[in-house]
Amino acid sequence: MPSYMVTTPDGAKYKITAETDEAANAAVSDLLEQAKPVEKTSTGFATRENREFEPTRDQMKEAYKEQARGYRDRQSTFGEYASTIGRGLSRALPFVDDLTAAGNYLGGHAASYEEALDRQRAFNEADDTDRTVTSYGSQIVGGLALPAGAAARGATALQAAGRAAAVSGGYGAAYGFGQGDDLEDRASRAATGGIAGAVIGAPLGAAVQKLLPGAGAANKVVEAAERQGIDVPVAVATDSMATQRLASAARNVPLAGDPLVKASGRTIEQLGGRADDMARSLGGAGMEQAGETASKGVVGWIKGKSGALVDRAYAAVDDLIDPAIKTDLASTRGLVAELAAKRSAAGLPAGTAVDTVLDAVQRPGGLTYEGIKTLRSRIGEMMDGGILPADMSKADLKRIYGALSDDLKTAVGAAGGSKALARFNRANTLNRLVSDRRESLARLVGGDGNATPAQVYDRLIAAAGSKSRADTNLLLQARKAIGADDWAEFSSALVARLGRDAEGNFSPDRFVTDYGKLSSSGKAILFASGDLRQALDDIATIAGRLKDVHRKFGNPSGTAQNVAGGGLVAGLLTEPVTAISAVVGANAFTRLVSRPATARAMARYMQALEVAVKRPARGSATLVNQATRQFAERVSRELGISLDPAQLMNGSAYAAGGSDER
C-alpha cells in the first residue's frame, strides 16, 4: 500500500497509509480540513463550535483569572479598588457567588452556570491575591453590617465558646458548600468548612468574650432586636469599643462604609415601622382625636358615671329603711339657731340658706329618712348651682349640708338598724372619694369641661412625665374614668408620636428623648399591656444603643489623640483592629485571631488600649508603649514573623509598607 508524508499548516507531520490512491487522497483532505485555523475567544481558547479537544475546567479557571486581572488593569486606580471593595463587602454572605452566577447565566452572559460561577470565583481569587488587605478588609467590614444574633450572647466564656462554635461551624459549612464545584465537592467542602469553623470559632469566641467584659448591654440589645424582629448590625450590638471604632471609621469611607450606613438606616426604618405597627394595633388615633376621646371620657365620668356609683351605694341603704319612722333634726336645728343669732347680731335677716331648712327643723317629730335625704340633696344642688343670691353664703350652705348629713345618719340608725348604718357609712365614704376624684379630674378638662382636646392630651402626657407636673395618681384616675378601649386609643396616639418630628420622620435619638421623659410609673399606666410596654422598652434599648454609638464615634476626626501628653496616633487607639491587621498582613492576622494563645494576647493588648482611652492618666503613654512591645514580641514568637512595635504605634498600612493600599 502506498504511504504519504503530509505536513499541515500548523507544522505537524503525519504519515498516511492507504490501500488505494483515492483513499489516501480522502484521508489527506480530511486532515487538512481539521488543521484549518479556528476562531478563538478572548480567553485564548477555540470557540465552543470549533473545539475538537476541550480545555479542562482548571485551565479555563486560570484563563478567567487572567481575564479578571486584565479587566482590573483597564480600570482606573479608583475603579479598581472600588470594585474590589464592593465585591469584598458582598462576599460576607454565603452563596453570593452562586446567586450572581445564576443571574449571569439566566441573563445570557455565560454559556453555562458552571462557567458563570468560575468567572465569579476567578475575580475573587485575583482580588485576594493582588489586593489582599483591601479584599479581606472589606469582607471583615461587610461582616460588621450583618445582623447580630444569638451567638453574640453568652454570660460566660464557655457559653460564648459554645455559641461561637455552633454559629461559626454553620457559617463555615454554608460557605464551604457555596465554594464547591459539583455536589460531591460541595458536600466535602461543607463538612470541612463546618469543622474548621467550629474549631476556630470556639477559642475565638471565648477570647472575644474575655475581651468584652461588659457584654450585658450588648445582650440586651440583641435580645430586644430578636423579640421585635429588627436587624441590628454587629457593630452596633457589640460592647467592644474596638469594634465600634472600626465600624465608625469604615462608615465614613466611601464605598466601604456603604453597607454599615445602609444597615444602620435599615435598623432605623425597622424601628419606626415597629412603632407604627404598635400604634395601629391600638387604634391609630391622632393627637386631636385622642384628646377629644379622653375629654369625653373624663367629663362623662364626672357628670354621669360617678353619680350613678354613689346612687347605687345609697340605694343599698334604702332597701333596709322603715319609711314610716321619723327622726328629729337636732343637729341641723342647733346649727340654724347659731347662724340666725350670728346674723341677727349683725343686723341681718336670717338669710335664704336658713330659711330653706327652717320649716323642717321646727316640725314636731322631725322628718322621715327620705325627707331628710331630699332636703340634703336640695342644699347640695344650691351649692353647685353657680352664682348664689346676695343673702346666701356658700359657707353656710356647706355647714347646713354637714348638719343634715349627721341627722340623716341618725335617721338610718333609727329606721334601719346597724346593718343599714354600716351600708350608709360605706356610701358616705364612697361619696367623699368620688367628690375628691371629680375635683382632681377637673384639672384635666377644666371646671366646666371646656378644655380643648390638645390641652387634655398635653395635660395627660405631663402627668405621665418625670418633672414637676407629673402626677401618676391623676393619670391612673383618668385611665379608670376613660375606660380600657378609649385608653388604648389615647395610648396609640402617644406611641405614634414618639420619636417623630412634625413631618412624621422617625429618629432613634428623638425616640430615646421622648420615651425618657416619661416616668417608669407613667409608662406602666400609659401602656397597660405588658407586650406593648416590652416592645417600647425594646425599641428604646436599640435606639439608645444607636444613639450612644453615634455619639461616641459618629464623627471620628482621624487626627492623633493625646493620652496624658503622650502623642499616640489615633489609628491605634481608635481603630486597633484595622491597625493590627494592616501591619501584620491579612494572612498573619487570620492566624493571630485563630490561635488561642495569640488571640488571648490580642485581647489583653486591646484591653490595655481601651483602658488608655477610657481612663487616661499620666502614665498611660508608658503603659501603652510597654503593652505594644510585649504584644509584638508574643506575636513574633508565636507566628514566626518579625513585628516592629513602632509599626503598631504608627497604626497604618502605609507604615507597614502595604503595596496594595493606594
VENCOR-V279173 format. One record per residue. N is the residue number from 1. RES is the residue in one small letter. SS is DSSP state (H for helix, E for strand, - for the rest). Layout:
n=N res=RES ss=SS
n=N res=RES ss=SS
This chain:
n=1 res=m ss=-
n=2 res=p ss=-
n=3 res=s ss=E
n=4 res=y ss=E
n=5 res=m ss=E
n=6 res=v ss=E
n=7 res=t ss=E
n=8 res=t ss=-
n=9 res=p ss=-
n=10 res=d ss=-
n=11 res=g ss=-
n=12 res=a ss=-
n=13 res=k ss=E
n=14 res=y ss=E
n=15 res=k ss=E
n=16 res=i ss=E
n=17 res=t ss=E
n=18 res=a ss=-
n=19 res=e ss=-
n=20 res=t ss=-
n=21 res=d ss=H
n=22 res=e ss=H
n=23 res=a ss=H
n=24 res=a ss=H
n=25 res=n ss=H
n=26 res=a ss=H
n=27 res=a ss=H
n=28 res=v ss=H
n=29 res=s ss=H
n=30 res=d ss=H
n=31 res=l ss=H
n=32 res=l ss=H
n=33 res=e ss=H
n=34 res=q ss=H
n=35 res=a ss=-
n=36 res=k ss=-
n=37 res=p ss=-
n=38 res=v ss=-
n=39 res=e ss=-
n=40 res=k ss=E
n=41 res=t ss=-
n=42 res=s ss=-
n=43 res=t ss=-
n=44 res=g ss=-
n=45 res=f ss=-
n=46 res=a ss=E
n=47 res=t ss=-
n=48 res=r ss=H
n=49 res=e ss=H
n=50 res=n ss=H
n=51 res=r ss=-
n=52 res=e ss=-
n=53 res=f ss=-
n=54 res=e ss=-
n=55 res=p ss=-
n=56 res=t ss=-
n=57 res=r ss=H
n=58 res=d ss=H
n=59 res=q ss=H
n=60 res=m ss=H
n=61 res=k ss=H
n=62 res=e ss=H
n=63 res=a ss=H
n=64 res=y ss=H
n=65 res=k ss=H
n=66 res=e ss=H
n=67 res=q ss=H
n=68 res=a ss=H
n=69 res=r ss=H
n=70 res=g ss=H
n=71 res=y ss=H
n=72 res=r ss=H
n=73 res=d ss=H
n=74 res=r ss=H
n=75 res=q ss=-
n=76 res=s ss=-
n=77 res=t ss=H
n=78 res=f ss=H
n=79 res=g ss=H
n=80 res=e ss=H
n=81 res=y ss=H
n=82 res=a ss=H
n=83 res=s ss=H
n=84 res=t ss=H
n=85 res=i ss=H
n=86 res=g ss=H
n=87 res=r ss=H
n=88 res=g ss=H
n=89 res=l ss=H
n=90 res=s ss=H
n=91 res=r ss=-
n=92 res=a ss=-
n=93 res=l ss=-
n=94 res=p ss=-
n=95 res=f ss=-
n=96 res=v ss=H
n=97 res=d ss=H
n=98 res=d ss=H
n=99 res=l ss=H
n=100 res=t ss=H
n=101 res=a ss=H
n=102 res=a ss=H
n=103 res=g ss=H
n=104 res=n ss=H
n=105 res=y ss=H
n=106 res=l ss=H
n=107 res=g ss=-
n=108 res=g ss=-
n=109 res=h ss=-
n=110 res=a ss=-
n=111 res=a ss=-
n=112 res=s ss=-
n=113 res=y ss=H
n=114 res=e ss=H
n=115 res=e ss=H
n=116 res=a ss=H
n=117 res=l ss=H
n=118 res=d ss=H
n=119 res=r ss=H
n=120 res=q ss=H
n=121 res=r ss=H
n=122 res=a ss=H
n=123 res=f ss=H
n=124 res=n ss=H
n=125 res=e ss=H
n=126 res=a ss=H
n=127 res=d ss=H
n=128 res=d ss=H
n=129 res=t ss=H
n=130 res=d ss=H
n=131 res=r ss=-
n=132 res=t ss=H
n=133 res=v ss=H
n=134 res=t ss=H
n=135 res=s ss=H
n=136 res=y ss=H
n=137 res=g ss=H
n=138 res=s ss=H
n=139 res=q ss=H
n=140 res=i ss=H
n=141 res=v ss=H
n=142 res=g ss=H
n=143 res=g ss=H
n=144 res=l ss=H
n=145 res=a ss=-
n=146 res=l ss=-
n=147 res=p ss=E
n=148 res=a ss=-
n=149 res=g ss=-
n=150 res=a ss=H
n=151 res=a ss=H
n=152 res=a ss=H
n=153 res=r ss=-
n=154 res=g ss=-
n=155 res=a ss=-
n=156 res=t ss=-
n=157 res=a ss=H
n=158 res=l ss=H
n=159 res=q ss=H
n=160 res=a ss=H
n=161 res=a ss=H
n=162 res=g ss=H
n=163 res=r ss=H
n=164 res=a ss=H
n=165 res=a ss=H
n=166 res=a ss=H
n=167 res=v ss=H
n=168 res=s ss=H
n=169 res=g ss=H
n=170 res=g ss=H
n=171 res=y ss=H
n=172 res=g ss=H
n=173 res=a ss=H
n=174 res=a ss=H
n=175 res=y ss=H
n=176 res=g ss=H
n=177 res=f ss=H
n=178 res=g ss=H
n=179 res=q ss=H
n=180 res=g ss=-
n=181 res=d ss=-
n=182 res=d ss=-
n=183 res=l ss=H
n=184 res=e ss=H
n=185 res=d ss=H
n=186 res=r ss=H
n=187 res=a ss=H
n=188 res=s ss=H
n=189 res=r ss=H
n=190 res=a ss=H
n=191 res=a ss=H
n=192 res=t ss=H
n=193 res=g ss=H
n=194 res=g ss=H
n=195 res=i ss=H
n=196 res=a ss=H
n=197 res=g ss=H
n=198 res=a ss=H
n=199 res=v ss=H
n=200 res=i ss=H
n=201 res=g ss=H
n=202 res=a ss=H
n=203 res=p ss=H
n=204 res=l ss=H
n=205 res=g ss=H
n=206 res=a ss=H
n=207 res=a ss=H
n=208 res=v ss=H
n=209 res=q ss=H
n=210 res=k ss=H
n=211 res=l ss=H
n=212 res=l ss=-
n=213 res=p ss=-
n=214 res=g ss=-
n=215 res=a ss=H
n=216 res=g ss=H
n=217 res=a ss=H
n=218 res=a ss=H
n=219 res=n ss=H
n=220 res=k ss=H
n=221 res=v ss=H
n=222 res=v ss=H
n=223 res=e ss=H
n=224 res=a ss=H
n=225 res=a ss=H
n=226 res=e ss=H
n=227 res=r ss=H
n=228 res=q ss=H
n=229 res=g ss=-
n=230 res=i ss=-
n=231 res=d ss=-
n=232 res=v ss=-
n=233 res=p ss=E
n=234 res=v ss=H
n=235 res=a ss=H
n=236 res=v ss=H
n=237 res=a ss=H
n=238 res=t ss=-
n=239 res=d ss=-
n=240 res=s ss=-
n=241 res=m ss=H
n=242 res=a ss=H
n=243 res=t ss=H
n=244 res=q ss=H
n=245 res=r ss=H
n=246 res=l ss=H
n=247 res=a ss=H
n=248 res=s ss=H
n=249 res=a ss=H
n=250 res=a ss=H
n=251 res=r ss=H
n=252 res=n ss=-
n=253 res=v ss=-
n=254 res=p ss=-
n=255 res=l ss=-
n=256 res=a ss=-
n=257 res=g ss=-
n=258 res=d ss=H
n=259 res=p ss=H
n=260 res=l ss=H
n=261 res=v ss=H
n=262 res=k ss=H
n=263 res=a ss=H
n=264 res=s ss=H
n=265 res=g ss=H
n=266 res=r ss=H
n=267 res=t ss=H
n=268 res=i ss=H
n=269 res=e ss=H
n=270 res=q ss=H
n=271 res=l ss=H
n=272 res=g ss=H
n=273 res=g ss=H
n=274 res=r ss=H
n=275 res=a ss=H
n=276 res=d ss=H
n=277 res=d ss=H
n=278 res=m ss=H
n=279 res=a ss=H
n=280 res=r ss=H
n=281 res=s ss=H
n=282 res=l ss=H
n=283 res=g ss=-
n=284 res=g ss=-
n=285 res=a ss=-
n=286 res=g ss=-
n=287 res=m ss=H
n=288 res=e ss=H
n=289 res=q ss=H
n=290 res=a ss=H
n=291 res=g ss=H
n=292 res=e ss=H
n=293 res=t ss=H
n=294 res=a ss=H
n=295 res=s ss=H
n=296 res=k ss=H
n=297 res=g ss=H
n=298 res=v ss=H
n=299 res=v ss=H
n=300 res=g ss=H
n=301 res=w ss=H
n=302 res=i ss=H
n=303 res=k ss=H
n=304 res=g ss=H
n=305 res=k ss=H
n=306 res=s ss=H
n=307 res=g ss=H
n=308 res=a ss=H
n=309 res=l ss=H
n=310 res=v ss=H
n=311 res=d ss=H
n=312 res=r ss=H
n=313 res=a ss=H
n=314 res=y ss=H
n=315 res=a ss=H
n=316 res=a ss=H
n=317 res=v ss=H
n=318 res=d ss=H
n=319 res=d ss=-
n=320 res=l ss=-
n=321 res=i ss=-
n=322 res=d ss=-
n=323 res=p ss=-
n=324 res=a ss=-
n=325 res=i ss=-
n=326 res=k ss=E
n=327 res=t ss=E
n=328 res=d ss=-
n=329 res=l ss=-
n=330 res=a ss=H
n=331 res=s ss=H
n=332 res=t ss=H
n=333 res=r ss=H
n=334 res=g ss=H
n=335 res=l ss=H
n=336 res=v ss=H
n=337 res=a ss=H
n=338 res=e ss=H
n=339 res=l ss=H
n=340 res=a ss=H
n=341 res=a ss=H
n=342 res=k ss=H
n=343 res=r ss=H
n=344 res=s ss=H
n=345 res=a ss=H
n=346 res=a ss=-
n=347 res=g ss=-
n=348 res=l ss=-
n=349 res=p ss=-
n=350 res=a ss=-
n=351 res=g ss=-
n=352 res=t ss=H
n=353 res=a ss=H
n=354 res=v ss=H
n=355 res=d ss=H
n=356 res=t ss=H
n=357 res=v ss=H
n=358 res=l ss=H
n=359 res=d ss=H
n=360 res=a ss=H
n=361 res=v ss=H
n=362 res=q ss=H
n=363 res=r ss=-
n=364 res=p ss=-
n=365 res=g ss=-
n=366 res=g ss=-
n=367 res=l ss=E
n=368 res=t ss=E
n=369 res=y ss=H
n=370 res=e ss=H
n=371 res=g ss=H
n=372 res=i ss=H
n=373 res=k ss=H
n=374 res=t ss=H
n=375 res=l ss=H
n=376 res=r ss=H
n=377 res=s ss=H
n=378 res=r ss=H
n=379 res=i ss=H
n=380 res=g ss=H
n=381 res=e ss=H
n=382 res=m ss=H
n=383 res=m ss=H
n=384 res=d ss=-
n=385 res=g ss=-
n=386 res=g ss=-
n=387 res=i ss=-
n=388 res=l ss=-
n=389 res=p ss=-
n=390 res=a ss=-
n=391 res=d ss=-
n=392 res=m ss=-
n=393 res=s ss=-
n=394 res=k ss=H
n=395 res=a ss=H
n=396 res=d ss=H
n=397 res=l ss=H
n=398 res=k ss=H
n=399 res=r ss=H
n=400 res=i ss=H
n=401 res=y ss=H
n=402 res=g ss=H
n=403 res=a ss=H
n=404 res=l ss=H
n=405 res=s ss=H
n=406 res=d ss=H
n=407 res=d ss=H
n=408 res=l ss=H
n=409 res=k ss=H
n=410 res=t ss=H
n=411 res=a ss=H
n=412 res=v ss=H
n=413 res=g ss=H
n=414 res=a ss=H
n=415 res=a ss=H
n=416 res=g ss=H
n=417 res=g ss=H
n=418 res=s ss=H
n=419 res=k ss=H
n=420 res=a ss=H
n=421 res=l ss=H
n=422 res=a ss=H
n=423 res=r ss=H
n=424 res=f ss=H
n=425 res=n ss=H
n=426 res=r ss=H
n=427 res=a ss=H
n=428 res=n ss=H
n=429 res=t ss=H
n=430 res=l ss=H
n=431 res=n ss=H
n=432 res=r ss=H
n=433 res=l ss=H
n=434 res=v ss=H
n=435 res=s ss=H
n=436 res=d ss=H
n=437 res=r ss=H
n=438 res=r ss=H
n=439 res=e ss=H
n=440 res=s ss=H
n=441 res=l ss=H
n=442 res=a ss=H
n=443 res=r ss=H
n=444 res=l ss=H
n=445 res=v ss=H
n=446 res=g ss=-
n=447 res=g ss=-
n=448 res=d ss=-
n=449 res=g ss=-
n=450 res=n ss=-
n=451 res=a ss=-
n=452 res=t ss=-
n=453 res=p ss=H
n=454 res=a ss=H
n=455 res=q ss=H
n=456 res=v ss=H
n=457 res=y ss=H
n=458 res=d ss=H
n=459 res=r ss=H
n=460 res=l ss=H
n=461 res=i ss=H
n=462 res=a ss=H
n=463 res=a ss=H
n=464 res=a ss=-
n=465 res=g ss=E
n=466 res=s ss=-
n=467 res=k ss=-
n=468 res=s ss=-
n=469 res=r ss=-
n=470 res=a ss=-
n=471 res=d ss=-
n=472 res=t ss=H
n=473 res=n ss=H
n=474 res=l ss=H
n=475 res=l ss=H
n=476 res=l ss=H
n=477 res=q ss=H
n=478 res=a ss=H
n=479 res=r ss=H
n=480 res=k ss=H
n=481 res=a ss=H
n=482 res=i ss=H
n=483 res=g ss=-
n=484 res=a ss=H
n=485 res=d ss=H
n=486 res=d ss=H
n=487 res=w ss=H
n=488 res=a ss=H
n=489 res=e ss=H
n=490 res=f ss=H
n=491 res=s ss=H
n=492 res=s ss=H
n=493 res=a ss=H
n=494 res=l ss=H
n=495 res=v ss=H
n=496 res=a ss=H
n=497 res=r ss=H
n=498 res=l ss=-
n=499 res=g ss=-
n=500 res=r ss=E
n=501 res=d ss=-
n=502 res=a ss=-
n=503 res=e ss=-
n=504 res=g ss=-
n=505 res=n ss=-
n=506 res=f ss=E
n=507 res=s ss=-
n=508 res=p ss=H
n=509 res=d ss=H
n=510 res=r ss=H
n=511 res=f ss=H
n=512 res=v ss=H
n=513 res=t ss=H
n=514 res=d ss=H
n=515 res=y ss=H
n=516 res=g ss=H
n=517 res=k ss=-
n=518 res=l ss=E
n=519 res=s ss=-
n=520 res=s ss=H
n=521 res=s ss=H
n=522 res=g ss=H
n=523 res=k ss=H
n=524 res=a ss=H
n=525 res=i ss=H
n=526 res=l ss=H
n=527 res=f ss=-
n=528 res=a ss=-
n=529 res=s ss=-
n=530 res=g ss=H
n=531 res=d ss=H
n=532 res=l ss=H
n=533 res=r ss=H
n=534 res=q ss=H
n=535 res=a ss=H
n=536 res=l ss=H
n=537 res=d ss=H
n=538 res=d ss=H
n=539 res=i ss=H
n=540 res=a ss=H
n=541 res=t ss=H
n=542 res=i ss=H
n=543 res=a ss=H
n=544 res=g ss=H
n=545 res=r ss=H
n=546 res=l ss=H
n=547 res=k ss=H
n=548 res=d ss=H
n=549 res=v ss=H
n=550 res=h ss=H
n=551 res=r ss=H
n=552 res=k ss=H
n=553 res=f ss=H
n=554 res=g ss=-
n=555 res=n ss=-
n=556 res=p ss=-
n=557 res=s ss=-
n=558 res=g ss=-
n=559 res=t ss=-
n=560 res=a ss=-
n=561 res=q ss=E
n=562 res=n ss=E
n=563 res=v ss=E
n=564 res=a ss=-
n=565 res=g ss=-
n=566 res=g ss=E
n=567 res=g ss=E
n=568 res=l ss=E
n=569 res=v ss=-
n=570 res=a ss=H
n=571 res=g ss=H
n=572 res=l ss=H
n=573 res=l ss=H
n=574 res=t ss=H
n=575 res=e ss=-
n=576 res=p ss=H
n=577 res=v ss=H
n=578 res=t ss=H
n=579 res=a ss=H
n=580 res=i ss=H
n=581 res=s ss=H
n=582 res=a ss=H
n=583 res=v ss=H
n=584 res=v ss=H
n=585 res=g ss=-
n=586 res=a ss=H
n=587 res=n ss=H
n=588 res=a ss=H
n=589 res=f ss=H
n=590 res=t ss=H
n=591 res=r ss=H
n=592 res=l ss=H
n=593 res=v ss=H
n=594 res=s ss=H
n=595 res=r ss=-
n=596 res=p ss=H
n=597 res=a ss=H
n=598 res=t ss=H
n=599 res=a ss=H
n=600 res=r ss=H
n=601 res=a ss=H
n=602 res=m ss=H
n=603 res=a ss=H
n=604 res=r ss=H
n=605 res=y ss=H
n=606 res=m ss=H
n=607 res=q ss=H
n=608 res=a ss=H
n=609 res=l ss=H
n=610 res=e ss=H
n=611 res=v ss=H
n=612 res=a ss=H
n=613 res=v ss=H
n=614 res=k ss=H
n=615 res=r ss=-
n=616 res=p ss=-
n=617 res=a ss=-
n=618 res=r ss=-
n=619 res=g ss=-
n=620 res=s ss=H
n=621 res=a ss=H
n=622 res=t ss=H
n=623 res=l ss=H
n=624 res=v ss=H
n=625 res=n ss=H
n=626 res=q ss=H
n=627 res=a ss=H
n=628 res=t ss=H
n=629 res=r ss=H
n=630 res=q ss=H
n=631 res=f ss=H
n=632 res=a ss=H
n=633 res=e ss=H
n=634 res=r ss=H
n=635 res=v ss=H
n=636 res=s ss=H
n=637 res=r ss=H
n=638 res=e ss=H
n=639 res=l ss=H
n=640 res=g ss=-
n=641 res=i ss=-
n=642 res=s ss=-
n=643 res=l ss=-
n=644 res=d ss=-
n=645 res=p ss=H
n=646 res=a ss=H
n=647 res=q ss=H
n=648 res=l ss=H
n=649 res=m ss=H
n=650 res=n ss=H
n=651 res=g ss=-
n=652 res=s ss=-
n=653 res=a ss=-
n=654 res=y ss=-
n=655 res=a ss=-
n=656 res=a ss=-
n=657 res=g ss=-
n=658 res=g ss=-
n=659 res=s ss=-
n=660 res=d ss=-
n=661 res=e ss=-
n=662 res=r ss=-
